[in-house]
Structures are given as structure tokens and as C-alpha cells.
Amino acid sequence: MKTLILYYSRTGITRKVAETIQEKMKCDLEEIIDLKNRKGPLGFIVSGKDSVMKKLTEIKQIQKNPSDYDLVILGTPVWASTMSCAMRTCLRQYRDKFRNIAFFCTTGGTGITNTFNHMEQECGKKPLATMGLKASLVKKGRFMEEVSQFIRKISGS
Ligand SMILES: Cc1cc2nc3c(=O)[nH]c(=O)nc-3n(C[C@H](O)[C@H](O)[C@H](O)COP(=O)(O)O)c2cc1C
């Protein structure tokens, strides 16, 4: 399956997972860029508020065309028990171009199920596979087995 990974990452944790999947699957990868400044402690507070209100944001136009792919893997950090604003915006803008989807998220520890439910609602279709990872384990590099399982599930579908 021709596969594209689209991910958003504010502090690099979700990026690490996205790059690991990309290495194993040898597929295309593109970062979703949020044009709103979300850096530092103020960025954290603003992002918390925006995500509670399920606000959309302005994102840079995606360079790759998702409709060229059999599968789009979508990765986001959990924000206030839901997806990041950049991921919500991406799904709203591009959902009609997704053939098959799979989701992953990184989190301090909570909100995984809720995040995937919201992503499924936004996409209007079910993911082939999902993977929720704790940021603390990603930092230590202890997530390879989960990634292998995720890829096996995608491939078996
Ligand atoms: C605005 C904001 C809200 C967050 N909300 C949650 C949350 O509800 N539950 C949780 O376990 N972690 C929460 N986190 C922690 C992130 O999900 C976690 O650190 C994630 O791995 C960061 O990924 P990134 O480095 O790719 O941005 C939040 C982080 C931010 C910035």
C-alpha cells in the first residue's frame, strides 16, 4: 500500500514516533505545520484553551496529495483529551482525500480513546489500526514493539 504519514508535533515526541514508522515502512512523511505560535509556556496555555474549545487553526498547505495514497497514517499529540488543533484542521481540510486511515497519538498518559474517537468522527471513517503511546516511553525509546504491532495490524488489513 502506498502510504503517507501526516503528523503534527509541538515538542518532538510525536515526530519521533512518525519518523520511526517512516523508517520501518519506507513510506512518505509530511509534518503538519501550525502557523500559530505555540512555543513556550504561553504557547502551552494558548494551546490548552484552543483544544478545550476544539478550535481550528491555520496550517501550512500540505505539499503531498493525500489522494495519491492508499493509506494515510495520522499522528497527533493528545491535547486536553482530544487531538491537537493542527490535526483537527488537517482532518477538516483533507478528509475527503483519505482512502484508508490509521491513527497514532502520544500523551502524558490520558485521553487516548477520546482522541481516536474524535479523529474517527472528523474523518467519517474507521481507522485500520490505532496506537497510543506515553511520551515518557517514547523519550526512552521504549515503543518499538508497539510500532511493529501497529504496522502488522495495518498490513494484515
Ligand atoms: C496543550 C496541551 C494539552 C495536553 N493535554 C494532555 C492531556 O489531556 N492528557 C495527557 O495525558 N497529556 C496531555 N498533554 C501532553 C502531550 O500529549 C504529550 O506531552 C505529547 O507527547 C506531546 O507531543 P509532541 O511533543 O509531539 O507535541 C498536553 C500537552 C499540551 C501542549
Ligand as a Chemical Component Dictionary entry (heavy atoms), coordinates in Angstrom:
data_LIG
# 
_chem_comp.id                   LIG 
_chem_comp.type                 NON-POLYMER 
_chem_comp.pdbx_formal_charge   0 
_chem_comp.three_letter_code    LIG 
# 
loop_
_chem_comp_atom.comp_id 
_chem_comp_atom.atom_id 
_chem_comp_atom.alt_atom_id 
_chem_comp_atom.type_symbol 
_chem_comp_atom.charge 
_chem_comp_atom.model_Cartn_x 
_chem_comp_atom.model_Cartn_y 
_chem_comp_atom.model_Cartn_z 
_chem_comp_atom.pdbx_ordinal 
LIG C1  C1  C 0 -1.922 21.984 25.259 1  
LIG C2  C2  C 0 -1.561 20.603 25.737 2  
LIG C3  C3  C 0 -2.539 19.805 26.287 3  
LIG C4  C4  C 0 -2.225 18.499 26.722 4  
LIG N1  N1  N 0 -3.214 17.707 27.225 5  
LIG C5  C5  C 0 -2.918 16.460 27.646 6  
LIG C6  C6  C 0 -3.948 15.603 28.158 7  
LIG O1  O1  O 0 -5.137 15.926 28.194 8  
LIG N2  N2  N 0 -3.586 14.374 28.629 9  
LIG C7  C7  C 0 -2.287 13.937 28.601 10 
LIG O2  O2  O 0 -2.031 12.827 29.039 11 
LIG N3  N3  N 0 -1.292 14.714 28.072 12 
LIG C8  C8  C 0 -1.571 15.966 27.602 13 
LIG N4  N4  N 0 -0.575 16.749 27.070 14 
LIG C9  C9  C 0 0.785  16.186 26.928 15 
LIG C10 C10 C 0 1.079  15.770 25.473 16 
LIG O3  O3  O 0 0.049  14.960 24.943 17 
LIG C11 C11 C 0 2.375  14.963 25.374 18 
LIG O4  O4  O 0 3.417  15.621 26.027 19 
LIG C12 C12 C 0 2.735  14.697 23.909 20 
LIG O5  O5  O 0 3.563  13.563 23.831 21 
LIG C13 C13 C 0 3.457  15.862 23.256 22 
LIG O6  O6  O 0 3.733  15.557 21.912 23 
LIG P1  P1  P 0 4.617  16.485 20.952 24 
LIG O7  O7  O 0 5.998  16.567 21.569 25 
LIG O8  O8  O 0 4.645  15.749 19.669 26 
LIG O9  O9  O 0 3.964  17.826 20.857 27 
LIG C14 C14 C 0 -0.873 18.028 26.613 28 
LIG C15 C15 C 0 0.106  18.858 26.055 29 
LIG C16 C16 C 0 -0.222 20.132 25.609 30 
LIG C17 C17 C 0 0.830  21.006 24.982 31 
# 
loop_
_chem_comp_bond.comp_id 
_chem_comp_bond.atom_id_1 
_chem_comp_bond.atom_id_2 
_chem_comp_bond.value_order 
_chem_comp_bond.pdbx_ordinal 
LIG C1  C2  SING 1  
LIG C2  C3  SING 2  
LIG C2  C16 DOUB 3  
LIG C3  C4  DOUB 4  
LIG C4  N1  SING 5  
LIG C4  C14 SING 6  
LIG N1  C5  DOUB 7  
LIG C5  C6  SING 8  
LIG C5  C8  SING 9  
LIG C6  O1  DOUB 10 
LIG C6  N2  SING 11 
LIG N2  C7  SING 12 
LIG C7  O2  DOUB 13 
LIG C7  N3  SING 14 
LIG N3  C8  DOUB 15 
LIG C8  N4  SING 16 
LIG N4  C9  SING 17 
LIG N4  C14 SING 18 
LIG C9  C10 SING 19 
LIG C10 O3  SING 20 
LIG C10 C11 SING 21 
LIG C11 O4  SING 22 
LIG C11 C12 SING 23 
LIG C12 O5  SING 24 
LIG C12 C13 SING 25 
LIG C13 O6  SING 26 
LIG O6  P1  SING 27 
LIG P1  O7  DOUB 28 
LIG P1  O8  SING 29 
LIG P1  O9  SING 30 
LIG C14 C15 DOUB 31 
LIG C15 C16 SING 32 
LIG C16 C17 SING 33 
# 
